[in-house]
Amino acid sequence: MDSSIAPSSAGKRGRNSSVILTDRLCEKRVAKRTKLYDRKCPGLYVSITMAGVATFS
């Protein structure tokens, strides 16, 4: 497991980082690896790296 991924609890994920995934959101630059969970499709998330690479899971 990559230690640079910040773990998030299930309770926090449902309210704070649950968004509607869009092209613009997936292409943004981040300071550290970030996971954004989709509000409309439970279980779908995008992991964005510092280089701007987005991986969907």
GIMO-V941139 format. One record per pair of residues at least 12 apart in sequence whose ideal C-beta (glycine too) atoms are under 8 Angstrom apart, sorted by the first residue. I is the first residue (numbers start at 1). J is the second residue. D is the distance in Angstrom with one decimal. If there is no record, write none. Layout:
((I	J	D) (I	J	D))
This chain:
((2	33	7.2) (4	32	6.2) (4	33	5.0) (5	33	5.3) (5	35	6.8) (5	47	7.3) (6	32	7.2) (6	33	7.5) (6	34	7.7) (6	35	7.9) (8	35	7.0) (13	37	5.5) (17	35	7.3) (17	36	6.0) (17	37	5.8) (18	37	5.0) (18	38	7.3) (18	39	4.6) (19	36	5.7) (19	37	7.4) (19	38	7.2) (19	39	6.0) (20	38	6.9) (20	39	5.3) (20	40	6.1) (21	36	6.6) (21	38	4.8) (21	44	7.4) (21	46	5.9) (25	46	7.9) (26	46	5.4) (26	48	6.8) (26	54	4.4) (27	52	6.8) (27	54	7.2) (28	48	7.0) (28	52	8.0) (29	50	7.7) (29	52	5.8) (30	48	5.2) (30	49	7.6) (30	50	6.3) (31	50	7.1) (32	50	6.6) (33	47	6.4) (33	48	7.0) (33	49	5.4) (33	50	6.9) (34	47	7.2) (34	48	5.0) (35	47	5.1) (35	48	7.9) (36	48	7.1) (44	56	6.9) (44	57	7.5) (45	57	5.9))
